[in-house]
Amino acid sequence: MFKKKKTSHVSIEINDYVLRALVLKGPDLTQAKLYEVPLPNEVIEEATVKDEMALFEIFKENASQWGGKRQNVRFFVPDPTVLLKSFEYPRDVEADKLKEYVQMELGHSIHLPFQDPLIDVYDPTEGDGQAMLFAASSEEVNKYINLFLDIHMEPQAADIRALCNLRLIEHLELLSEDKTYLIANWLINELSICIYSNGHVDFLRYQQIPTNINQWHAKPAKENEVTFTYDGDLEDYRMTIMDQILELDRIMNFFRFSLHKGEKSVDEIVVMGDNPLLDTIFSTLQETLPVPIKIVDDGLIEEHYPGFQAKHASLLGLALKEIH
């Protein structure tokens, strides 16, 4: 989305409670270094930057570890700002002109709920007159761009978490062309849902998981990494997770019957994310929902990417992005 090309880059993930950075200085992920920094409360709230000065100080303090000045930076577009919209286009519009076509049609045949959106297009079957538009509010993305520029780093790409997750899952060879998947990315206080089939993103949903983030505490793990523990009523949190699992069931029914009139349904669920209860979530999904469940857990990630864990899955997908 931006500019400048060199092999070295840092991929950065920021949510309400932690900042993760994957620094890659060569073409091989075995050469990468990971850094995790717990975030003070109220710097980020519901994936929105609330205290830019505090975040700038954290960036400045850690910039040298990330590669220093002129380092290329990749980061995620905040999940709540991302919108997925299908649109029709004239069949004579060439593939490389599709984004330009959308920009011309904004406010005319294509309408979005925010001004000056950042957009990308995805056309799974070129020339069929149907494509998908990913759009995001530029306000939150520009906050990150400006903060990186303030520490003399080079914003190289802003990517959508769901697409990074799909990129990694494809590298892990978990997808079949003839199946429809629901990918559920579980954070401590967020759930991102993507329904995907045969190269096509059919559905995106972002949901807050109600929990008091002040009751989650970072503890040092191995070098430059942290783990999180909960000092609230764990059973209450499990019930909150159960509510989200039941919501997944409702979404699958909505997808099958309301969007596709019973002719298309979710065949498998893929569970991933950094939630400390990910294994419990996986087991509960298996007991609750009538479809096969796969999990991107520590063992699977370690098998393909030694030195990494399940919580790094989205970040790996971002690092694997090819920049042209």
N, C-alpha and C positions, 0 to 999 in steps of 0.2 A: 504494500500500500504506500510505502514511502520510497526511500532511495538508498544508495550506497551499498556496495557488495564487497564483502571479504569473508573469509572462512570463520573467523572468530565472531561469536555473538553471545549475548546473554538472553535467556528466556525468563520472564518474570511473571509470577502468579501472585496476585494479592486478593485476599478475602478479608472478612471482618476481624480475623484473629491472627493471621500469619502471613508473612511475605516469604515466598520461596524463589530462589534464583538458581538456574542451571547455566553454568558458564561452559561454553564449548569453544575450545581453542584450535580444534582441527576437525576433520570430517567424521571422526569416529566417536560415538557416544561413550566409549570406554575411557576416553580422555577427559570427560566432563567432570566438573566439580559442582557440588551442591551446597547451597547455603540457605538456612532457614532463620528468620528473625521473627519472634513473636511481636505482634502489634499491640500497643496500648489500647485500652478501651476507648471507643468514640473517635478514633482516627478514621476508620471506615465503618459505616453503618449501613446494613442491607446493601452491600456492594457499592455504596456511594461514598466518595471522598468527602468527609466532614471537616477535617483539619489539615489543610494543604501544607501549612507551615511545619507541623509535626511530621508529616510524611516526607517533606523535603529534607528535614534533618536526618531522618532514617536513611533516605537515599544517599545523602552526602556522606554519612558515616560509613556506608557499605560500598560506595562506588569503586573504591580501589580493588576490593575483592572481586567485583563484577567485571573488571577489565579496564577501569579507568576511563580517561577522556577518549572521545571518538569511538568508544565501543558501540557496536550495533546492538539495539535493544528490540526484543519482541515482547508483546504483552497481550493480555486478553481484553477484549471489549467487555465491560461489565454486563453480566448476564441479564439483569432486569431491563436493560435498554435495548436488547436485541429483538427485532421483529421479523417474522417470516411471512412472506406474502407471495402467492402465486399470481402470475400475470400472463396475458396473451400478447403476442407480438406478430407482426406481419411476417410471413414465411420468407420474404425476400431480404430480411435483415440478417446480415452475416454475423457469425458467432462473435467475432472480435469487435463488432459494433453494437452488441447488445446492451452493454453498460451505458454507452452513449445514448442509445435509444431510450433507456429508462430515465436518464437525466433530463432528456427533452420532454418526456411525458409526465414528469412529476408535477402534480398540481392540475393535470389535465385528465388523462385516462388512468393515471396511477396516483393514489393519494396516500400520504403517510401522516401520522399524528404529531410530527415534530418538524421544526424548521431546520434547514441546512443539514439534512441527514448524511451520514456516511453510508455508502451503499456498496454492495457487491452482488453479482448475479451468478446463478448456477443453472445451466441448461443441460439436464441429463441426456436428452435426446435432441441433438441439434437439428434445427429446421422443422420441428413439429409444431411450432407456434405456441408452445407452452414452456414457461421457465419459472424459476423461483428467484425472488428478490430477498436478500438479507439486508436489513437496514438497522441503523442505530443512531441514537441521539449523539451529535458531535460534542455536546457540552462536556460529558464525563470523559470521553476519549481525549479531548483537548487538554483536560486537566493533567492527565498523565504525560501527554506529549510535551507540554510546557515544563513539567517537573523534570523530565529526562533532559530536556534541552538546558535547563538551569544548572544541571550538574555536568554539562558538556558531553552528554551521550547522544547517540544518533538513533532516534526512533526509526526502526526499519519495517516493522509489520505490526498491525493490530489484528488479531484473529479472534474468531468466535470459538468459545470453549467446546461447543457441541461438535464443530468440525474437527477440532484438534483431537477430541475423544474418538471420533470416527477414524481419523487418520491412524491413530495408535492401534485401535481394534483391528483395522485392516492389516496393519503390520504384524499383529499377533495371529492373523488368519482365523479369526473367530466368526467371520461373516460368510454366508452363502448367498448367491445371487437370487435364489428362489424363495428366500424367507424374508419376513418383515420383523424387524427388531425394535424393541423399546430399550433405549440406553438410559439408565437412571444413574446420575452422578450425585452421590450423597456427600455433602459437607456437613459440618456440625450444625449449621443453622440455615442451610440452603439445599434445595433439591432441584436439579435441572433435568428435564425430560426431553428426549429426542426420539421420534419414531422414524425409522429409516428402512428403505427397501430398494434393492437393485439400483444403487447409485443416486437415490432420490430421498431428500429429507421431506417427509410428509407433515411433520408436526413438531413444534417446539413449545415448551412450557417451563417457566421459572416459578418456583414456590419457596416462600420462607418457611423454615421449620421453627415454630415458636419455642424458643429457649432463651434463658438469660445468659448471654455470652460472658457476663462478669463471673459466672460460676464455673467457667472453663479456664483451667490454669495450665500454662506452659511449664514443662520441666525439661531440663537438658537431657538429651539422649546421647547418641554418639556425636562425634565432632561436628559442629556447625548444624546440628539438627535438634529439634524439640519434639516432645510428645505432649498430648493434652489429656488432662484428667478432669473429672466433673465432681464438684462437691455438693451438688444438689441431690434431690431424690431421683435416683437412677430409674426407679420404676415409673415415675411420672414421665421421664424422658422416653422410656421405652413405649409408653402409651402414645406419646406424641408421634413417635416413629410409626407406630401401628396405624395411626390416623392417616399418615402419608401413604402407607402401603395400600390402605383401602381406597385412597384417592387414585392411586395407580390403576386399580381395578376399574374405577369409574371412567378414567381416561381411556382405557382399552376398550370399554364398552361404547363410549362416545365415538372413538375412532372407527370401530367396526360398524355400528348401527346408524349413527347420525351422519358420519362423513362418507361412509362407503356402502350404506344400505345392506349390510350383512355380507358383502362380497369380498371384503378384505379384512384381515384381523392380524393381531400381533402373534407371531409364532414363537418368539423367544424373548426373554429379558436379559440384558447384560447389566450387571451391577458393578459400580466402580466408585472411586472417590476417596477422600481422606478421613471420613467419619471413623472415630475410634471403635464404633460398634459395627463396622462393615460386615464382619463375619456373622454377627447376630442378625443383622438385616437380611443377609443372604439366606440364612436358615429359616427366618420367619416368612420370607417371600416364598420359599419352597413349600412351606406348610400351608400357605394361605392362597396362593394364586395357581390356577390350573394350567400353567404353561411352563416349559423348561426354563431354568434359570442358570445363567453362567456368571462367574465372578472373576473380575480382574483383581486378583489378590497378590500378596507379597511373593508367593511362590511362582506364579505365572510371570510376574514382572522380572523377578530375579533370574528366571530361566532364560529370558530373552534379552534382558538388560541388566547384567550383573552390577551390583552396587546400588540399584534403585529399588524403591518399594511401591506398593499400591498407591500411596498418597501422591506419588510423583507422576501418575499416569497422564493427566492432562498436560502437565509441563513437558513430558516427553513428546506428546503429540505436537505441541507448539515448536519444540526444538527440531522436529522432523520435517517441518514445513519447508518446502523448497521455495527460495526467493529468486525471482527472475528479474 
